[in-house]
Amino acid sequence: MNTTIPPVPIMPAPEPAGMIFLTGTIIIMTGFLLWWAFGGERKRNGWVMPLIFAGTALSSIMIEPIFDNTLLYWYPAENPLSYYRAYDRTIPLFVPLGYAWFFGGSAYLTWRVIEGGATKGRIWALFAGTVVVDWLAVSICEWLGLSAFYGNQPYHLFGSPLWFSFCDATDGFVLGAALTLFMPYLKGMRRLWLLILPSFTYGSTLGSTTAPVSLALNSGWPTWAVWAGGTATMAMCLIVVHVVAQMSDARARAGAKA
Protein backbone atom coordinates (compact mmCIF):
# COMPACT_ATOMS: atom_id res chain seq x y z
CA MET A 1 0.00 0.00 0.00
CA ASN A 2 1.33 3.43 -0.92
CA THR A 3 1.76 5.81 2.03
CA THR A 4 0.30 9.30 2.03
CA ILE A 5 2.71 10.50 4.73
CA PRO A 6 5.43 12.77 3.25
CA PRO A 7 9.03 11.60 3.82
CA VAL A 8 11.23 13.46 6.28
CA PRO A 9 13.91 15.66 4.63
CA ILE A 10 17.50 14.71 5.39
CA MET A 11 19.28 17.92 6.35
CA PRO A 12 22.68 18.63 7.95
CA ALA A 13 22.96 20.27 11.36
CA PRO A 14 24.38 23.82 11.10
CA GLU A 15 26.60 23.75 14.19
CA PRO A 16 27.49 27.48 14.49
CA ALA A 17 23.85 28.50 14.05
CA GLY A 18 22.71 25.82 16.48
CA MET A 19 25.11 26.98 19.17
CA ILE A 20 24.10 30.60 18.65
CA PHE A 21 20.41 29.73 18.94
CA LEU A 22 21.05 27.57 22.02
CA THR A 23 22.96 30.44 23.64
CA GLY A 24 20.13 32.85 22.87
CA THR A 25 17.61 30.45 24.38
CA ILE A 26 19.68 30.17 27.55
CA ILE A 27 19.94 33.97 27.79
CA ILE A 28 16.17 34.42 27.44
CA MET A 29 15.40 31.77 30.06
CA THR A 30 18.00 33.25 32.40
CA GLY A 31 16.34 36.64 32.00
CA PHE A 32 12.99 35.18 33.02
CA LEU A 33 14.52 33.51 36.08
CA LEU A 34 16.36 36.68 37.12
CA TRP A 35 13.09 38.59 36.88
CA TRP A 36 11.49 35.90 39.06
CA ALA A 37 14.30 35.95 41.62
CA PHE A 38 14.81 39.70 41.95
CA GLY A 39 11.61 41.27 40.61
CA GLY A 40 9.32 40.26 43.44
CA GLU A 41 7.75 37.19 41.83
CA ARG A 42 9.59 34.77 44.11
CA LYS A 43 8.27 36.55 47.20
CA ARG A 44 4.73 36.73 45.84
CA ASN A 45 4.35 33.23 44.40
CA GLY A 46 7.27 31.18 45.66
CA TRP A 47 8.67 28.57 43.28
CA VAL A 48 5.70 28.51 40.91
CA MET A 49 7.60 29.87 37.90
CA PRO A 50 10.61 27.50 38.13
CA LEU A 51 8.25 24.56 38.63
CA ILE A 52 6.24 25.53 35.57
CA PHE A 53 9.44 25.95 33.57
CA ALA A 54 10.63 22.52 34.67
CA GLY A 55 7.23 20.97 33.94
CA THR A 56 7.05 22.38 30.42
CA ALA A 57 10.63 21.29 29.74
CA LEU A 58 9.79 17.76 30.91
CA SER A 59 6.70 17.71 28.71
CA SER A 60 8.91 18.13 25.64
CA ILE A 61 10.39 14.68 26.20
CA MET A 62 7.01 13.03 25.58
CA ILE A 63 5.29 15.51 23.33
CA GLU A 64 7.85 16.92 20.90
CA PRO A 65 8.73 13.74 18.93
CA ILE A 66 5.08 12.77 18.58
CA PHE A 67 3.83 16.03 17.15
CA ASP A 68 6.95 16.49 15.03
CA ASN A 69 5.70 13.43 13.18
CA THR A 70 2.03 14.34 12.95
CA LEU A 71 2.66 17.98 12.02
CA LEU A 72 5.56 17.24 9.63
CA TYR A 73 8.43 18.97 11.38
CA TRP A 74 12.03 17.92 10.93
CA TYR A 75 15.26 18.27 12.89
CA PRO A 76 18.66 17.13 11.56
CA ALA A 77 18.99 13.40 12.26
CA GLU A 78 22.65 13.81 13.24
CA ASN A 79 23.13 16.72 15.59
CA PRO A 80 25.92 17.21 18.18
CA LEU A 81 23.60 19.50 20.13
CA SER A 82 20.90 16.84 20.54
CA TYR A 83 20.04 15.23 23.88
CA TYR A 84 17.90 12.27 22.82
CA ARG A 85 16.22 10.56 19.89
CA ALA A 86 12.70 9.10 19.82
CA TYR A 87 9.98 8.39 17.26
CA ASP A 88 12.44 8.98 14.42
CA ARG A 89 13.28 12.49 15.63
CA THR A 90 16.57 13.77 17.07
CA ILE A 91 15.70 16.50 19.56
CA PRO A 92 18.19 19.36 20.14
CA LEU A 93 18.99 20.79 23.56
CA PHE A 94 17.35 24.10 22.77
CA VAL A 95 13.93 22.40 22.56
CA PRO A 96 13.33 21.76 26.31
CA LEU A 97 14.82 25.15 27.11
CA GLY A 98 12.55 26.77 24.54
CA TYR A 99 9.56 24.94 26.01
CA ALA A 100 10.50 26.31 29.43
CA TRP A 101 10.77 29.98 28.55
CA PHE A 102 8.06 30.16 25.88
CA PHE A 103 5.30 27.83 27.08
CA GLY A 104 6.18 28.21 30.75
CA GLY A 105 6.70 31.95 30.46
CA SER A 106 3.54 32.63 28.45
CA ALA A 107 1.47 30.45 30.80
CA TYR A 108 2.86 32.19 33.88
CA LEU A 109 2.23 35.60 32.35
CA THR A 110 -1.31 34.63 31.34
CA TRP A 111 -2.03 33.42 34.87
CA ARG A 112 -0.67 36.63 36.42
CA VAL A 113 -2.62 38.79 33.96
CA ILE A 114 -5.87 36.94 34.67
CA GLU A 115 -5.26 37.19 38.41
CA GLY A 116 -4.67 40.91 37.93
CA GLY A 117 -8.16 41.37 36.52
CA ALA A 118 -7.48 41.47 32.79
CA THR A 119 -10.36 42.33 30.49
CA LYS A 120 -11.06 40.25 27.41
CA GLY A 121 -9.45 42.94 25.26
CA ARG A 122 -6.17 42.60 27.14
CA ILE A 123 -6.29 38.82 26.84
CA TRP A 124 -6.70 39.08 23.07
CA ALA A 125 -3.85 41.58 22.86
CA LEU A 126 -1.62 39.24 24.86
CA PHE A 127 -2.57 36.36 22.57
CA ALA A 128 -1.69 38.37 19.46
CA GLY A 129 1.69 39.27 20.93
CA THR A 130 2.36 35.64 21.87
CA VAL A 131 1.56 34.51 18.32
CA VAL A 132 4.08 37.02 16.95
CA VAL A 133 6.83 35.93 19.37
CA ASP A 134 6.28 32.26 18.56
CA TRP A 135 6.18 32.87 14.81
CA LEU A 136 9.46 34.79 15.00
CA ALA A 137 11.21 32.14 17.13
CA VAL A 138 10.12 29.22 14.93
CA SER A 139 10.85 31.19 11.76
CA ILE A 140 14.39 31.90 12.95
CA CYS A 141 14.91 28.15 13.34
CA GLU A 142 13.75 27.68 9.76
CA TRP A 143 15.86 30.51 8.36
CA LEU A 144 18.96 29.17 10.12
CA GLY A 145 18.31 25.62 8.92
CA LEU A 146 17.95 24.28 12.47
CA SER A 147 14.51 22.78 11.84
CA ALA A 148 11.46 23.43 9.69
CA PHE A 149 8.06 22.25 8.55
CA TYR A 150 7.82 20.19 5.39
CA GLY A 151 5.09 18.84 3.16
CA ASN A 152 2.16 20.78 1.71
CA GLN A 153 1.85 23.13 4.69
CA PRO A 154 -0.96 25.73 4.66
CA TYR A 155 -0.21 29.34 5.60
CA HIS A 156 3.48 28.66 5.00
CA LEU A 157 4.04 31.86 3.05
CA PHE A 158 6.99 33.45 4.85
CA GLY A 159 8.79 31.95 7.80
CA SER A 160 6.91 29.44 9.91
CA PRO A 161 3.31 28.40 9.07
CA LEU A 162 0.94 30.81 10.79
CA TRP A 163 -1.41 28.07 12.00
CA PHE A 164 1.32 26.58 14.16
CA SER A 165 1.95 29.83 16.05
CA PHE A 166 -1.77 30.02 16.80
CA CYS A 167 -1.51 26.55 18.37
CA ASP A 168 1.64 27.29 20.34
CA ALA A 169 0.18 30.50 21.74
CA THR A 170 -3.06 28.73 22.66
CA ASP A 171 -1.09 26.09 24.57
CA GLY A 172 0.30 28.72 26.93
CA PHE A 173 -3.12 30.27 27.46
CA VAL A 174 -4.70 26.94 28.37
CA LEU A 175 -1.99 26.27 30.93
CA GLY A 176 -2.37 29.81 32.26
CA ALA A 177 -6.12 29.33 32.64
CA ALA A 178 -5.52 25.99 34.36
CA LEU A 179 -3.17 27.70 36.81
CA THR A 180 -5.89 30.23 37.58
CA LEU A 181 -8.27 27.42 38.50
CA PHE A 182 -5.82 25.08 40.27
CA MET A 183 -3.40 27.34 42.15
CA PRO A 184 -5.78 28.07 45.06
CA TYR A 185 -5.64 24.34 45.84
CA LEU A 186 -1.92 23.81 45.28
CA LYS A 187 -0.22 24.72 48.53
CA GLY A 188 3.09 23.50 49.87
CA MET A 189 4.24 20.18 48.44
CA ARG A 190 1.12 20.00 46.28
CA ARG A 191 2.77 22.51 43.99
CA LEU A 192 4.95 19.69 42.71
CA TRP A 193 1.93 18.78 40.57
CA LEU A 194 3.06 21.69 38.41
CA LEU A 195 5.79 19.39 37.10
CA ILE A 196 3.09 17.23 35.49
CA LEU A 197 0.29 19.66 34.65
CA PRO A 198 1.96 21.08 31.48
CA SER A 199 2.08 17.63 29.87
CA PHE A 200 -1.70 17.36 30.18
CA THR A 201 -2.55 20.86 29.02
CA TYR A 202 0.00 21.01 26.20
CA GLY A 203 -0.63 17.50 24.92
CA SER A 204 -4.41 17.83 24.97
CA THR A 205 -4.47 21.33 23.48
CA LEU A 206 -2.04 20.59 20.67
CA GLY A 207 -3.66 17.23 19.96
CA SER A 208 -7.14 18.69 19.63
CA THR A 209 -6.41 21.96 17.84
CA THR A 210 -4.01 20.44 15.29
CA ALA A 211 -6.24 17.47 14.45
CA PRO A 212 -7.77 19.10 11.32
CA VAL A 213 -4.47 20.16 9.76
CA SER A 214 -2.68 16.97 10.84
CA LEU A 215 -5.27 14.76 9.17
CA ALA A 216 -5.11 16.82 5.99
CA LEU A 217 -1.30 16.86 5.85
CA ASN A 218 -0.92 13.11 6.32
CA SER A 219 -3.80 11.88 4.18
CA GLY A 220 -2.79 13.05 0.73
CA TRP A 221 -5.73 15.43 0.54
CA PRO A 222 -5.85 18.20 -2.11
CA THR A 223 -4.41 21.63 -1.38
CA TRP A 224 -7.78 23.24 -0.76
CA ALA A 225 -8.57 20.62 1.90
CA VAL A 226 -5.18 21.14 3.55
CA TRP A 227 -5.81 24.88 3.72
CA ALA A 228 -9.28 24.20 5.09
CA GLY A 229 -7.66 22.04 7.77
CA GLY A 230 -5.22 24.82 8.65
CA THR A 231 -8.06 27.32 8.83
CA ALA A 232 -10.09 24.99 11.06
CA THR A 233 -7.08 24.56 13.33
CA MET A 234 -6.73 28.32 13.76
CA ALA A 235 -10.48 28.66 14.33
CA MET A 236 -10.31 26.07 17.12
CA CYS A 237 -7.49 28.04 18.74
CA LEU A 238 -9.55 31.23 18.60
CA ILE A 239 -12.46 29.43 20.26
CA VAL A 240 -10.21 28.37 23.13
CA VAL A 241 -8.80 31.86 23.60
CA HIS A 242 -12.33 33.28 23.46
CA VAL A 243 -13.27 31.07 26.41
CA VAL A 244 -10.17 32.15 28.35
CA ALA A 245 -10.89 35.80 27.57
CA GLN A 246 -14.50 35.47 28.73
CA MET A 247 -13.37 33.77 31.93
CA SER A 248 -10.86 36.52 32.67
CA ASP A 249 -13.37 39.25 31.85
CA ALA A 250 -15.98 37.69 34.14
CA ARG A 251 -13.45 37.50 36.97
CA ALA A 252 -12.50 41.14 36.39
CA ARG A 253 -16.14 42.28 36.53
CA ALA A 254 -16.78 40.22 39.66
CA GLY A 255 -13.72 41.74 41.30
CA ALA A 256 -14.85 45.25 40.41
CA LYS A 257 -18.26 44.66 42.04
CA ALA A 258 -16.77 43.18 45.21
Secondary structure as GFF3:
##gff-version 3
##sequence-region A 1 258
A	DSSP	alpha_helix	15	38	.	.	.	ID=ss1
A	DSSP	alpha_helix	41	45	.	.	.	ID=ss2
A	DSSP	alpha_helix	48	70	.	.	.	ID=ss3
A	DSSP	beta_strand	73	74	.	.	.	ID=ss4
A	DSSP	beta_strand	82	86	.	.	.	ID=ss5
A	DSSP	beta_strand	89	92	.	.	.	ID=ss6
A	DSSP	alpha_helix	94	98	.	.	.	ID=ss7
A	DSSP	pi_helix	99	104	.	.	.	ID=ss8
A	DSSP	alpha_helix	105	115	.	.	.	ID=ss9
A	DSSP	alpha_helix	120	143	.	.	.	ID=ss10
A	DSSP	beta_strand	148	149	.	.	.	ID=ss11
A	DSSP	alpha_helix	162	182	.	.	.	ID=ss12
A	DSSP	three_ten_helix	183	185	.	.	.	ID=ss13
A	DSSP	three_ten_helix	188	195	.	.	.	ID=ss14
A	DSSP	alpha_helix	197	209	.	.	.	ID=ss15
A	DSSP	alpha_helix	211	217	.	.	.	ID=ss16
A	DSSP	alpha_helix	223	257	.	.	.	ID=ss17
###
